[in-house]
Amino acid sequence: MCGIVGYVGSQSALDVVMAGLKRLEYRGYDSAGVAVLADGGLAPAKRAGKLVNLEKELSERPLPTGTTGIGHTRWATHGGPTDANAHPHLDNAGRVAVVHNGIIENFAALRAELTGRGHGLASETDTEVVAHLLAEEFSSCADLAEAMRLVCRRLEGAFTLVAVHADEPDVVVGARRNSPLVVGIGEGEAFLASDVAAFIAHTREAVELGQDQVVELRRDGVTVTGFDGRPADVRAYHVDWDASAAQKDGYASFMLKEIAEQPKAVADTLLGRIDEAGSLTLDEVRIPAAELREIDKVVIVACGTAFHAGLIAKYAIEHWTRIPCEVELASEFRYRDPILDPRSLVIAISQSGETMDTLMALRHAREQGSRVLAICNTNGSTIPRESDAVLYTHAGPEVAVASTKAFLTQLVACYLVALYLGQVRGTKWGDEIRAVVRDLARISGAVDQVLGTMEPVRELARSLAGKDTVLFLGRHVGYPVALEGALKLKELAYMHAEGFAAGELKHGPIALIEQDVPVVVVVPSPRGRSLLHDKIVSNIQEIRARGARTIVIAEEGDATVEPYADHLIRIPATPTLLQPLVATVPLQVFACELATARGNEVDQPRNLAKSVTVE
């Protein structure tokens, strides 16, 4: 989850690295640091806190100019956010510098071994041992890439490592195991980063690194090997968005920009899904149709917001395919000994494609012989590469930690997967599938319509900034929407927020209702499922009778909720299963505005990082 940048070329390495770190600060912001190779040595600088602290340090004490360098923004795991624990970490001679993402699980034993040989370690981190081990190996082989391979074979855990050595001033070396690292290829220059956003201003040509691989960057190209030293096959790809997509474009925050980008993201995710024969297609499917017809259970694994997308997908999959569907928190999945076999289809949902809990759940499923289908927003990331089928969302870069447009596009992708399974298994006719896809295509305009009516929601959010608690209720697909609304408020506003299935009110949660407590209620359409609608209207009356301040999200034309809503938020009428795509949007705006009114940093909430790449 830390941000890593490496560069070798002809430009000022410090300028390239610092610009890259600015784009990656959302990945880690406890501390930041850089190291530049110049004048035959290493010139490091690092400071605790946000990147601005490092910028101040560099303005007061500039580093010498060099054309090779590395940088890091940290999200603390081992050791608190202090200057000493900030990366890069150096060996005792100051000739090796290392930055790191992940956790080295056997660092304590390695640290004891190093101190026993007389090494002095200055930090509390697991990373520092790597710098000292690299220095030892380099002293024997005088080859940083080979030293990295030797060291990596001794490390346990998940890690990305990037290192430089003063004796090889035109080389940057990286390594990855279960943690993201991508290579950028320019003209006479090369880049390493934990996210392509770091180098997208310079090149859109990238190379994906595989598991247990080491890459050596030089101005004239890159060399990739396995940890065993054998040459490795790599796949080059073109990034289909540019630097402007990762900028705020005049918005006060990335989150506001990304909320506004949702109509386009939804539309882009639907592009090209129906082929010339009128059939639905996914991006990459390496599962024979005959096998999909034999699937007798679907299991969705995901974390956080992606888990809520999975909960909604369950309704669509079971309704359209008649296959039983389970939804599991990826962090719990493999530890409870789940029942899987070759007739189970596991769907892994991850925006980054690097979520460690989800990746390990995927690997456990494959060990049991199950097929895995990935829903992901990041081309070339680990989860899609290790899956049997992939459906890429096309949300574009999502920088704000709290997910918005990635969530909506994950929902679209989940609906498409459900329809695809229905197509393969013959539970949905072609004209039925195309009708749902047309309904999905209209959602982009509906989301745009919702965004144009959000000023009352913002006013309401500002008026509730002093509250301690907000509760959320929903039924059917509205229940996961309630969970997502509560999560957004927790993430951004740092307040107590809970989502409940409205039918569970009388089984305990109604005890939380007291005078003037705000309760957001997601109301299903009165069309088609009138019983469901009538029941939640009764729930609204129950909480209002006990003093709740009711904030009701209901579709246009639903007059039955009006007498019971203290605040009424209208959304366009949509088919019941698709309603989360529009009902979620006011909750995103609500959380963002309330957090802003409380003075919080909405793009980088405290204690959180964008991509959780450690278990």
FENHULIN-V160123 format. One record per run of one state. SS is the DSSP state (helix for helix, strand for strand, loop for the rest). FROM is the first residue (numbers start at 1). LEN is the number of residues. If there is no record, write none. Layout:
SS&FROM&LEN ; SS&FROM&LEN
This chain:
loop&1&2 ; strand&3&6 ; loop&9&4 ; helix&13&15 ; loop&28&3 ; strand&31&8 ; loop&39&2 ; strand&41&8 ; loop&49&2 ; helix&51&10 ; loop&61&7 ; strand&68&7 ; loop&75&14 ; strand&89&2 ; loop&91&5 ; strand&96&9 ; loop&105&2 ; helix&107&10 ; loop&117&11 ; helix&128&14 ; loop&142&2 ; helix&144&9 ; loop&153&4 ; strand&157&9 ; loop&166&2 ; strand&168&10 ; loop&178&4 ; strand&182&4 ; loop&186&4 ; strand&190&4 ; loop&194&2 ; helix&196&3 ; loop&199&6 ; strand&205&4 ; loop&209&4 ; strand&213&6 ; loop&219&2 ; strand&221&6 ; loop&227&4 ; strand&231&1 ; loop&232&3 ; strand&235&4 ; loop&239&4 ; helix&243&4 ; loop&247&7 ; helix&254&7 ; loop&261&1 ; helix&262&9 ; loop&271&3 ; strand&274&1 ; loop&275&5 ; strand&280&1 ; loop&281&3 ; strand&284&2 ; loop&286&3 ; helix&289&6 ; loop&295&2 ; strand&297&6 ; loop&303&1 ; helix&304&18 ; loop&322&3 ; strand&325&5 ; helix&330&7 ; loop&337&7 ; strand&344&7 ; loop&351&5 ; helix&356&12 ; loop&368&3 ; strand&371&6 ; loop&377&5 ; helix&382&4 ; loop&386&3 ; strand&389&4 ; loop&393&12 ; helix&405&21 ; loop&426&4 ; helix&430&22 ; loop&452&3 ; helix&455&9 ; loop&464&5 ; strand&469&6 ; loop&475&2 ; helix&477&17 ; loop&494&2 ; strand&496&6 ; helix&502&6 ; loop&508&1 ; helix&509&4 ; loop&513&5 ; strand&518&5 ; loop&523&7 ; helix&530&16 ; loop&546&3 ; strand&549&7 ; loop&556&6 ; helix&562&3 ; loop&565&2 ; strand&567&5 ; loop&572&4 ; helix&576&3 ; loop&579&1 ; helix&580&18 ; loop&598&18
